[in-house]
Structure formats: C-alpha cells, structure tokens
C-alpha cells in the first residue's frame, strides 16, 4: 500500500485518520504533509520545509498559526471555569462579554447572539431560526431557501444543502428538498458581451425574481449569501449586486442571511463584508477569524424581528429548544474576546487597508502572465482566474490536471495555495506585511512559470 516505514507518523496517519476533503485512495499512496510548528505566517512541515500559506489554513488563521497571548487566555479560562453550558438559563462571563461585543460591532442593528462551534453549525442553526421565524408568523409554508451556485456554506447536511456545488452533494443523496439555487455573480465568466457590471447585476436580480415568482413568494423563506463568494474562488460581487438583490428580497418579504464566516473581522478591510457592499441582513453567521482560528467557535447574530419570533415561540413551546453542549464554551469565548481585543489594539482593519493596495497590485500584476485571465479582490481576499486562452477565456481541459500541477509547483516554491475550480483563492493571514505579500507574488509567479513551461 505505501512506502512509509511502519510506525512512522505517515504510516500511522494512513492507518488511522480519515481526512476531510481528501482523496482517500490517493492518500494511501501520498500520505499526509505533517505540519509541526509555525513562525508568524509561515508553517513548517516535518521535512524541514517552511510554507507561506496564502489561504491562512482554511481562510481563518488571521493572526498566523501560534499566539502566546491567546494561549495564556485559554490557560487562565481553563483554570477558572474550563467548561460550563449556557442551557436552561445558565450563563457565564465569557459568553455574555462576547455576545455583547459582537452586538456592539454588528454592521446593522442586531438583537441577540447565538453562540455555536463552527461555521457549518452557525448556518445550520440560522436555517432553523429562519424556519422557526416563519412558523411563528403563521407562515410555515414559507420554507424554501435560495443560495447562489458555486457557494460553500459548510458541511452539515443542511449547510451542504445550502452549498450549491453538486460534487459536495451527490454522493450523500443531498441536497434536502426546498433548497434552491440562483446564479453565481461571476462577471468575468458569465457577463454578456458588452454588458456593464450594473446591467449584469440587474440581470441576476431579475433572474432571482423570476425564480421566486416561479416557486411562489409565499414559499420562499430566505436568501443566503457570503459577501465575497469563497466557494466560487473568492469572487467579489459585481457593482450594485447586493443593492439589486436586496430590492427583490424586500419586495417579497424574504429574509437575507449573510454568511460572514470568511469575510467577517477585517478580511475585506471592513469589520464585516456586509459593510463593504452595503448589505443589510436579518441574520449573520460568523466564525473563523472570530477566534483567529485558535478555538472552534462561531456565532449567529439575529435581529429584533427574528428575536420577537423566538420570544413568541417560547410562550408556545416552553423554550427555544435548540443547543449544543459546547455552545458558548467559556474557553473558546474567552479566546474570541481576546482576539477581538488584539484586532483593536493592533489596528487590524487599518493594517488590512494599508496593505490592500500592495495585495491588489502585486497579484493583479500577474494578469500579464499567459496562464492568468483575471484577478479580482478586496482587502486581503481575492481570486486569480486561470485560463488556457486569455482572449477566449477557454479553460484548460480537465485531463491536463492544471490545479494539481499548480499545487505541486507551489509547494516546491514554499507556497500553499487554495485552488477552487479555475481560480486560485487568496486569503492570507491578516497580519501579512507588504514584504510578505511581495514574496507571495514572487513565489506565485515562479509557480505559474513552471506550470506554463510544463503544459505549453
Ligand atoms: N461558510 C463559509 C463561507 C465557509 O467558507 C465555510 C468554511 O470554509 C463555512 C461556512 C463552514 O465553516 P466551518 O468549516 O467552520 O464549519
């Protein structure tokens, strides 16, 4: 099966670990890349290689991969109250402090915070809240949820149903019924010849309206969207997109849920992606940079309208019957709170804004590369479009295995890339410096040169 020495960490990994999002058969041959430690934004493997991970792990390690101050906070929290639940009227300081803090920085007025453990759980719970709300309003038939093709919203059964990517669903017999998909706002790939961004956005809003009318507005409960669409390869929206979409949602009284799991906490150069694009959601799911990825924690922020429905249902059912053992975990909440303090102290948003021009310029400069069709981004998130033919925007045929080639050469160049379809998605740690961005671009160009040489 493998060439690894018996009892080596690689052999033991193959024998014992089922890896998420990993080709199980290939893993038996390749084994794992075992990371051992980190320095700033560089991670080191057990073979002595240091990598600049241009995706901050899974879009999340905002402060890099180690942090003394957060470690101390976690240690103190474990000594003081290492666990308590927040079910049935119980509470504790970290859950209260964190909820209060999140409400104080919310992009639009929010009423309450539901603490969870992961982005998937946050979205899953927000779907339940949407359904709960419409039940409370006496409209149980208002149940369908619309998301955008190409989006990723998590891995629970409901979050995968929101995730409009067939390859994530078919092997599991998902999605559940009642999850509908509308167009991905991919201007580069799907705009009509000569169509402006505004016209493109209007066309997509019209198509959304047509879908709602075809389904019956009285059956459509909510629209799910991440400000920059991560699952589509870190795709920023075209101009006026969310304004035009929101107008349609308001017309038919459809809730808007913003998935800020990637964009929240500075990624776009704003505290929230919603602020970058003038979005006014009814609920927000967030995670990842909330705790700088140092603890598994997420949150749903809900507005007063939804909260009033929860109140009403408590009168009817005796309680809001939903919850996870680790929801509001005091250690995770303490680390999240400290993370938000660190962001304020180091001026995280100001830093992202100050390096944004370098990020956009350095990666944008790769538009001149023969393999690159386009680059779009905001703050410290962006995507680079890989093409075979710049003029026709034709893709490389699947049998060329372009993504795997890019990945392999990147690793040889000390770079970890997130390749999503035809795009390379960038979301480096938020603490990345201008010099490190230049280094990222240098390694990327070397990678693309090597791949181009190989395939042409
Ligand atoms: N939503 C978005 C936009 C994401 O990118 C992700 C994960 O990458 C999730 C939700 C799911 O978060 P988690 O992996 O913490 O469950």
Boltz pocket constraint, residues with backbone or C-beta under 6 A from the ligand:
constraints:
  - pocket:
      binder: B
      contacts: [[A, 58], [A, 59], [A, 117], [A, 118], [A, 119], [A, 120], [A, 121], [A, 123], [A, 152], [A, 153], [A, 154], [A, 155], [A, 226], [A, 230], [A, 231], [A, 259], [A, 261], [A, 262], [A, 287], [A, 288]]
      max_distance: 6.0
